Amino acid sequence: MRNSLTDVAGIRVGHAGDERLGSGVTAILFDRPVVAAVDVRGGGPGTRETDLLDPSATVAAIDALSLSGGSAFGLDAAAGIVARLAETGRGFAVGGMRVPIVPGAILFDLANGGDKGWGRFSPYRDLGYAAAVAASEDFALGTAGAGLGARTANLKGGIGTASAEAVPDRPFRVGALAAVNAFGRVTVGQGPQFWAAPFERSSEFGGLGFPAAMPADAFTWPREALLGTNTTLAVIATDAALTKAEAKRLAVAAQDGLARAIHPVHTPLDGDVVFSVSTGRLPLADTVGDLARIGAAAADVLARAVAIGVFSATRLPCLDLPAWRELYASPSGKAT
């Protein structure tokens, strides 16, 4: 296992971005259509085609997901992913045509110092297409794709991913990907330890553990960031066979991962969104018990992915904000 979203077979991830722009796109492609759902907790979301993920909606499965910077301009990224999928014959069959189904969500990175003077049309459609072309099982973490221009209150944000086997006696896998652009802090106050430390595996984000004593600034309001210029986007995937209603319950459970890893979270102007997808490879043996365990694992895995996104990030030249690695990693790259 790669400790990655792509440990769930049939999923590929691609990035495209522009440092001068200070923004980018992440495309999550599925080899076959997948059951999907979404849970929105932020008060200021920007989304595309999320209504069709409701369990009562007609379309049963999706072809890809789009995560993008650029605020509302970034919603164009999904059109680029649609174009790439159309070239390969993917999509929902209707009236002799195939229409690729690509829900998406955006985060706000317009105020990070990059050159946003793109003229009449934004570059996000082309970035979406390029991200879809680049999709593979291996992909960059940190300052890449939708996380290229991302930030947290005190540190550079970025793309993180993690995975786990969800049920000890059943081979279900759960993977998470997060584009971390949070108003809150992912670290405990201004120190190097992560809120997600209790869930860490194999020192994947430094192995520093939780502070022995809670620092005085642990719960202080993060005045470093401007409220409303944020959003954390996430995708949870499992190979368990779920209905749309069960996938919705998985997305709801996974939101706890954001609450475990970011403080504060789900503010009125954040657009925090969690998508969940099921590739349907393995049936549930215990409809209630297996789903409960998969949901619990999803929250843990998403918390880890958030921390890994910040841990892996590097400084963006246009953004005057340090990366965790600059402050807390030794020359060998290990946590200090």
C-alpha positions as CSV (number, residue, x, y, z in Angstrom):
1,M,0.0,0.0,0.0
2,R,1.2,3.5,-0.9
3,N,-0.6,5.2,2.1
4,S,-2.7,6.9,-0.7
5,L,-6.2,7.4,-2.0
6,T,-5.1,5.2,-5.0
7,D,-4.7,2.2,-2.6
8,V,-8.4,1.8,-3.4
9,A,-8.1,0.0,-6.8
10,G,-9.5,1.8,-9.9
11,I,-8.6,5.4,-8.8
12,R,-6.1,7.7,-10.4
13,V,-5.1,11.2,-9.4
14,G,-3.5,14.0,-11.5
15,H,-2.4,17.5,-10.8
16,A,-1.8,20.6,-12.9
17,G,-0.7,24.0,-11.7
18,D,1.1,27.2,-12.3
19,E,3.5,28.8,-9.7
20,R,3.2,32.2,-11.3
21,L,-0.6,31.9,-11.1
22,G,-0.3,30.5,-7.6
23,S,-3.0,28.0,-8.1
24,G,-3.9,24.6,-9.6
25,V,-6.3,21.7,-10.1
26,T,-6.5,18.1,-8.9
27,A,-8.4,15.6,-11.0
28,I,-9.6,12.3,-9.4
29,L,-10.5,9.8,-12.2
30,F,-12.2,6.5,-11.8
31,D,-11.6,3.5,-14.1
32,R,-15.3,2.7,-14.0
33,P,-18.2,4.8,-12.8
34,V,-18.5,4.9,-9.0
35,V,-21.2,5.5,-6.5
36,A,-20.7,8.9,-4.8
37,A,-22.1,11.3,-2.3
38,V,-21.1,14.6,-0.7
39,D,-21.4,16.3,2.7
40,V,-21.0,20.1,3.0
41,R,-20.2,21.6,6.4
42,G,-18.6,24.9,5.5
43,G,-20.9,27.9,5.3
44,G,-19.5,29.2,2.0
45,P,-19.1,26.3,-0.5
46,G,-18.5,26.5,-4.2
47,T,-19.6,23.3,-5.9
48,R,-20.7,21.8,-9.2
49,E,-23.2,19.0,-9.8
50,T,-23.4,18.0,-6.2
51,D,-27.3,17.9,-6.4
52,L,-27.1,14.8,-8.5
53,L,-25.2,13.0,-5.7
54,D,-28.4,13.1,-3.5
55,P,-29.6,9.5,-3.0
56,S,-32.9,10.5,-4.7
57,A,-31.2,11.8,-7.9
58,T,-31.4,9.7,-11.1
59,V,-27.7,9.4,-12.0
60,A,-26.3,6.5,-10.1
61,A,-22.6,7.0,-10.6
62,I,-19.9,9.5,-11.5
63,D,-16.8,9.4,-13.7
64,A,-14.4,11.8,-11.9
65,L,-14.1,14.6,-9.4
66,S,-12.6,18.0,-9.7
67,L,-10.9,19.9,-6.9
68,S,-9.6,23.3,-7.8
69,G,-8.2,26.6,-6.6
70,G,-9.5,29.8,-8.0
71,S,-12.7,30.2,-6.1
72,A,-15.7,30.4,-8.5
73,F,-13.3,30.7,-11.5
74,G,-12.0,27.3,-10.6
75,L,-15.4,25.6,-11.3
76,D,-14.3,25.8,-14.9
77,A,-11.7,23.0,-14.1
78,A,-14.4,20.4,-14.3
79,A,-15.1,21.3,-17.9
80,G,-11.5,20.4,-18.8
81,I,-11.9,17.1,-17.1
82,V,-15.2,16.5,-18.9
83,A,-13.4,17.2,-22.2
84,R,-10.7,14.6,-21.5
85,L,-13.2,12.0,-20.5
86,A,-15.3,12.7,-23.5
87,E,-12.3,12.0,-25.7
88,T,-12.0,8.6,-24.2
89,G,-15.7,7.7,-24.6
90,R,-16.7,8.0,-20.9
91,G,-20.0,9.3,-19.6
92,F,-23.6,8.8,-18.8
93,A,-25.5,7.4,-21.9
94,V,-28.4,9.6,-22.9
95,G,-29.9,10.3,-26.4
96,G,-27.2,8.6,-28.3
97,M,-24.5,10.7,-26.5
98,R,-22.3,10.2,-23.5
99,V,-22.0,12.9,-20.9
100,P,-19.1,12.6,-18.4
101,I,-20.3,13.2,-14.9
102,V,-17.8,15.3,-12.9
103,P,-18.9,16.9,-9.7
104,G,-16.4,19.4,-8.2
105,A,-15.6,21.9,-5.5
106,I,-13.3,24.9,-5.2
107,L,-11.2,26.6,-2.6
108,F,-10.2,30.2,-2.3
109,D,-6.6,31.1,-3.2
110,L,-7.1,34.4,-5.0
111,A,-5.3,36.5,-2.4
112,N,-2.1,34.5,-2.2
113,G,0.0,36.9,-4.3
114,G,-0.1,35.0,-7.6
115,D,-0.8,36.7,-10.9
116,K,-4.6,36.4,-11.4
117,G,-4.7,38.8,-14.3
118,W,-5.8,36.1,-16.8
119,G,-8.1,38.3,-19.0
120,R,-11.5,37.2,-20.2
121,F,-11.2,33.5,-19.5
122,S,-9.5,31.9,-16.6
123,P,-6.9,29.1,-17.1
124,Y,-8.8,26.5,-15.0
125,R,-10.5,24.6,-17.9
126,D,-7.0,24.0,-19.4
127,L,-5.6,23.1,-16.0
128,G,-8.4,20.6,-15.5
129,Y,-7.7,18.9,-18.8
130,A,-4.0,18.7,-18.1
131,A,-4.7,17.3,-14.6
132,A,-6.9,14.6,-16.1
133,V,-4.2,13.7,-18.7
134,A,-1.6,13.4,-15.9
135,A,-3.7,11.1,-13.7
136,S,-1.9,8.0,-12.4
137,E,-1.6,5.9,-9.2
138,D,1.3,8.0,-8.0
139,F,1.0,11.8,-7.5
140,A,2.7,14.6,-5.8
141,L,1.9,15.8,-2.2
142,G,2.2,19.2,-0.6
143,T,2.4,22.2,-2.9
144,A,0.7,20.6,-6.0
145,G,-2.6,20.6,-7.8
146,A,-5.4,22.2,-5.9
147,G,-3.1,22.5,-3.0
148,L,-0.5,24.6,-4.9
149,G,-1.8,27.9,-3.7
150,A,-3.4,26.7,-0.4
151,R,-2.6,27.9,3.1
152,T,-3.6,27.5,6.7
153,A,-3.7,30.2,9.3
154,N,0.0,29.9,10.1
155,L,1.6,27.5,7.6
156,K,1.6,26.7,3.9
157,G,-1.2,24.2,3.1
158,G,-1.3,21.5,0.4
159,I,-2.3,18.1,-0.8
160,G,-2.2,15.2,1.6
161,T,-3.3,11.6,1.3
162,A,-3.5,8.5,3.5
163,S,-5.1,5.0,3.6
164,A,-5.9,2.1,5.8
165,E,-7.6,-1.3,6.0
166,A,-10.9,-0.5,7.6
167,V,-12.1,-3.7,9.2
168,P,-9.6,-6.2,10.8
169,D,-11.3,-9.4,9.5
170,R,-12.5,-7.9,6.2
171,P,-10.3,-6.6,3.4
172,F,-12.0,-3.3,3.0
173,R,-9.7,-0.4,2.1
174,V,-10.3,3.3,2.8
175,G,-8.3,6.1,1.3
176,A,-8.4,9.9,1.7
177,L,-7.2,12.9,-0.2
178,A,-7.3,16.5,1.2
179,A,-6.6,19.9,-0.3
180,V,-5.9,21.8,2.9
181,N,-6.6,25.5,2.7
182,A,-7.9,26.1,6.2
183,F,-8.8,29.2,8.1
184,G,-7.7,27.3,11.2
185,R,-4.4,25.8,12.3
186,V,-3.4,22.2,11.6
187,T,-0.7,22.4,14.2
188,V,-1.4,22.8,18.0
189,G,-1.0,26.6,18.4
190,Q,2.3,27.8,16.9
191,G,4.2,24.6,17.7
192,P,5.2,21.8,15.4
193,Q,2.9,19.1,16.7
194,F,-0.2,18.3,14.7
195,W,-3.8,18.1,16.0
196,A,-4.0,14.8,14.1
197,A,-1.0,13.3,16.1
198,P,-3.1,10.6,17.9
199,F,-4.0,9.0,14.6
200,E,-0.5,9.1,13.0
201,R,1.1,5.9,11.6
202,S,4.8,5.2,11.1
203,S,5.9,8.8,11.7
204,E,4.1,9.8,8.5
205,F,4.0,13.5,9.5
206,G,7.1,13.7,11.7
207,G,6.3,11.4,14.6
208,L,6.4,14.3,17.1
209,G,3.3,13.1,19.0
210,F,1.0,15.4,20.9
211,P,2.4,18.1,23.3
212,A,3.0,16.8,26.8
213,A,1.2,19.9,28.1
214,M,-1.3,21.9,26.1
215,P,0.3,25.2,25.0
216,A,-1.4,28.5,26.0
217,D,-2.0,29.4,22.4
218,A,-3.6,26.0,21.4
219,F,-7.1,27.3,21.2
220,T,-6.5,31.0,20.4
221,W,-8.4,32.5,17.5
222,P,-6.2,32.4,14.4
223,R,-5.9,36.1,13.6
224,E,-3.1,35.4,11.0
225,A,-5.7,34.5,8.3
226,L,-8.5,36.5,6.8
227,L,-11.9,34.8,7.5
228,G,-13.6,33.8,4.2
229,T,-10.4,33.1,2.2
230,N,-10.4,29.4,3.0
231,T,-11.8,25.9,2.4
232,T,-10.6,22.4,2.9
233,L,-11.7,19.9,0.2
234,A,-11.6,16.2,0.7
235,V,-12.3,12.9,-1.0
236,I,-12.9,9.6,0.8
237,A,-12.9,6.3,-1.2
238,T,-13.6,2.7,-0.3
239,D,-13.8,-0.5,-2.2
240,A,-16.8,-1.6,-0.1
241,A,-20.0,-1.8,-2.2
242,L,-22.2,1.1,-0.9
243,T,-25.5,2.6,-2.0
244,K,-25.7,6.3,-2.5
245,A,-27.4,6.6,0.9
246,E,-24.6,4.6,2.5
247,A,-22.0,6.7,0.7
248,K,-23.7,9.8,2.1
249,R,-23.4,8.4,5.6
250,L,-19.7,7.7,4.9
251,A,-19.1,11.3,3.9
252,V,-20.9,12.5,7.1
253,A,-18.7,10.3,9.3
254,A,-15.5,11.4,7.4
255,Q,-16.2,15.0,8.3
256,D,-15.0,14.2,11.8
257,G,-11.5,13.8,10.3
258,L,-11.5,17.5,9.5
259,A,-12.6,18.4,13.0
260,R,-9.8,16.2,14.5
261,A,-7.1,17.8,12.3
262,I,-8.0,21.5,12.0
263,H,-8.9,24.1,14.7
264,P,-11.3,25.9,14.1
265,V,-13.1,24.3,11.2
266,H,-16.4,24.7,9.3
267,T,-16.6,28.4,9.8
268,P,-19.4,30.4,8.1
269,L,-17.3,31.4,5.1
270,D,-15.2,28.2,4.7
271,G,-16.4,25.9,1.9
272,D,-15.4,22.7,3.6
273,V,-16.6,19.7,1.5
274,V,-16.1,16.0,1.7
275,F,-16.9,13.7,-1.2
276,S,-17.2,10.0,-0.7
277,V,-16.9,7.3,-3.4
278,S,-17.5,3.5,-3.5
279,T,-15.8,1.4,-6.2
280,G,-18.1,-1.5,-5.2
281,R,-15.6,-4.3,-5.3
282,L,-16.5,-6.0,-2.0
283,P,-20.0,-6.4,-0.6
284,L,-20.8,-5.6,3.0
285,A,-21.2,-8.6,5.2
286,D,-22.8,-6.6,8.0
287,T,-24.6,-3.6,6.6
288,V,-24.6,-1.6,9.8
289,G,-21.5,-2.8,11.5
290,D,-19.2,-2.8,8.4
291,L,-20.4,0.7,7.4
292,A,-19.8,2.0,11.0
293,R,-16.3,0.7,11.0
294,I,-15.5,2.0,7.5
295,G,-16.9,5.4,8.6
296,A,-14.7,5.4,11.7
297,A,-11.7,4.5,9.6
298,A,-12.5,7.3,7.1
299,A,-12.4,10.0,9.8
300,D,-9.1,8.7,11.1
301,V,-7.6,8.5,7.6
302,L,-8.8,12.0,6.6
303,A,-7.3,13.5,9.8
304,R,-4.0,11.9,8.8
305,A,-4.3,13.2,5.2
306,V,-4.8,16.8,6.4
307,A,-1.6,16.7,8.5
308,I,0.4,15.0,5.7
309,G,-0.7,17.8,3.3
310,V,0.8,20.5,5.6
311,F,3.8,18.3,6.5
312,S,4.6,17.8,2.8
313,A,4.1,21.4,1.6
314,T,7.0,23.6,0.4
315,R,7.0,27.4,0.3
316,L,5.2,29.0,-2.7
317,P,7.3,32.0,-3.9
318,C,4.3,34.3,-4.3
319,L,3.0,33.6,-0.8
320,D,4.7,35.1,2.3
321,L,4.0,32.1,4.5
322,P,6.4,29.5,5.8
323,A,6.1,25.8,5.2
324,W,6.2,23.4,8.1
325,R,9.4,21.8,6.7
326,E,11.2,25.2,6.8
327,L,10.5,25.7,10.5
328,Y,10.6,22.2,11.9
329,A,12.5,19.8,9.7
330,S,16.3,19.1,10.0
331,P,18.5,19.2,6.9
332,S,17.9,15.4,6.6
333,G,14.2,16.1,6.3
334,K,13.3,14.6,9.6
335,A,11.3,16.4,12.3
336,T,13.2,18.2,14.9
